[in-house]
């Protein structure tokens, strides 16, 4: 997972970037673009994409998302408490009805980004919210997944577009 395979042959059992036997400038540019793509897109998981209407409070949202991460073995059971503790320090609301949750990375087993769209807004701490993103990324993988690009793109996206998301593919398209 920590390396890129280049091959002139078709490889069936692994991800790789196929290259021609002789590289032109155009080929080199295509390879560079593939390497530099928004890798954080790969952290969005079908099993961590939700549209819910039965989560009436901040605590129920955090417990719901923490349960899912723990069930999938993405985090340890302590991660939930670290998210709750982080919320006590200061709100993770970023405006326009969006929350960007995170907890102590020491409890992350596998990096991921969870997305939750609430059908009904709930009061968080300072405002009503209906979009919750839970960033659970190991600090050692920030560069690998271009997390700086994630934050940059998150800032660029019209926040109202999140409220129209109905599936994982639409979410990924927003970030491309």
JOTA-V936382 format. One line per field, one symbol per residue. ss: DSSP state (H for helix, E for strand, - for the rest). phi: phi as a letter, one per 20 degrees, with the letter a starting at -180 (. if undefined). burial: 1 if it has 24 or more other C-alpha atoms within 12 Angstrom, else 0. A space follows every 50 residues. Layout:
ss->???
phi->???
burial->???
//
This chain:
ss->-----EE---------EE------HHHHHHHHHHH---HHHHHEEEEEEE EE-----HHHHHHHHHHHHHH---E--HHHHHHHHHHHH---EEE--EEE E---HHHE---EEEEEEEEEEEE----EEEEEEEEE--HHH-----HHHH HHHHHH--HHHH-----HHHHHHHH-
phi->.dbdddbedfdeebfbdecffceefffffffgfffeffffgfefdgfcdc ccccdebgfffffgffgfffgemecefffgfffffgfffafdfdolmddd facfffdeecfaceccdefcfcfeccbfcbccddeccfgfdgfgelfgfg fffgffffgffffdfcbffffgfgee
burial->00000000000000001000000000000000000001111111111111 10001001101111111111000111101101110010001111001111 11111011111111111100111100001111111111100001111001 00010000100110100100110110
//
